[in-house]
Amino acid sequence: MAFDCIAASAESLALIEPPLWLERFVRGLIGNSLPITLIARRCGVTPEHASRMCRRWFSANPTIIRREFRARKALELLKAGCRPAQVATEAGFADQPHMTRTLKSMTGATPAHIQSNWKTGR
């Protein structure tokens, strides 16, 4: 009887972890700029299934996950004092204007404004 309870608990715990392919998929999203379709296919799933599972597990679609990661990486590098052009490249944006548009839409501030506020402690 006790073993049955432990086995049932172990089974329910397995249900609260995302599948391994989904972890590989998210690592692929944040680790490079390959098309989402290609990353999904390399993980052995359709892009639609990958998108549904991302929404289920992370409450965001793959594009949003990638965008959020890039923005966080850019903020980290800007706060470290890196030049915006370098930040855009290292964070995975197509170019500096792409990064500027993304950060402005997410934070309301440009990279220069973010850096100046960070330096002055505002």
N, C-alpha and C positions, 0 to 999 in steps of 0.2 A: 504494500500500500504506500509506504513512504517513498519507495523508488518511483512509483507511478507519479507522485506529486512532483518529485525532483525532475523526472523526465518531462512532465508537462511544463514545468517552469523553464527548463532548458529550451524547449520548443518555442515557448512564447518569447524568450529572450532573443532567439534567432530571428524572430519576426521584427524586432525593433532596430536591426542593423540593416543598412542598405546593402543590396547585392554587390558582390565584388566588381562586377562589370561596371556598375554605376560609379564606384570609386575611381576606377580606371578612366571612365568617361570624363568625370569632373577634373581629374588630374590632366587629362588631355586638353580640356577646355582652357584651363588656366596656364598650361605649360607651353602653348604654342598658338599660332594663328591659323591652323588648319581649319578648313570648313567643318562645321558641326556635323554635316552629313557624313563626311569621311571618318571623323572620330567615332561616331555612332557605329558605322559599319565595321570599323576595326575592333570595336567591342562586341561585335556579333549581334547587334540589335538594329532595328530600323530607327531613323531619326525621330519618327513620331513616337515610338515607344520610349526612346530616351527622353524626349521632351515631357511626356506624361509622367515618367518616373521622377524627373527633376522637380516638376511641379508638386508631385505627391510628397517627396522627401524634403525638398528645400523651399517649397512655396515660391519658386521662381523658374522661369524657363531657361534653357541653356544660354541664350543671348544675354539675359539679365545677369546670370551668374558670371559669365565672362566679363561683362562690363563692370560689374561691382568689383571683381578681383583687380582688373586693370586700374580702376579709379583708386582703390586702396593702395595699390603698389605705387601709383603716381604720387599720392599724397605723402606716403612714407619717404619717397625719394626727394620730393620738393622740400619737405621739412628737414631733410638731411643736408640741404643746400645745393643739390645737383641742378645743373642748368636745365631749363624746360625742354629743349630739343633732345638732350640726352635722356631725360625722364620719359619722354614720349616713346622713344625707341625701346628703352629697357622695360617699360610697363606694357609693351605690346600694341601700342596704338599705331595706326597707319602713318601718322605724321603729327607734328605739334598742333596744328589747327584742330585735328580730330580730338586730341587730348583736351585742348582748351574748351571745345564745345561740350564734351562729355562732363568735365569737371564743373563747368559753369551751370549745366543743367542739373547736376546732382547736388552741388554745394552752393550755387549762387555766386561763386567767386572764380576769378581767373587764376591761373597758376602764379602770376606775378603778385596778385593780391594775397593769395594763400601764403607765399613765401614772406612777403613783407609783414603780414600779420603774425606769422610764426616767429619771426626775428624780434619783433617788438613785444611779443607776449600778449597780444590782444586776443 
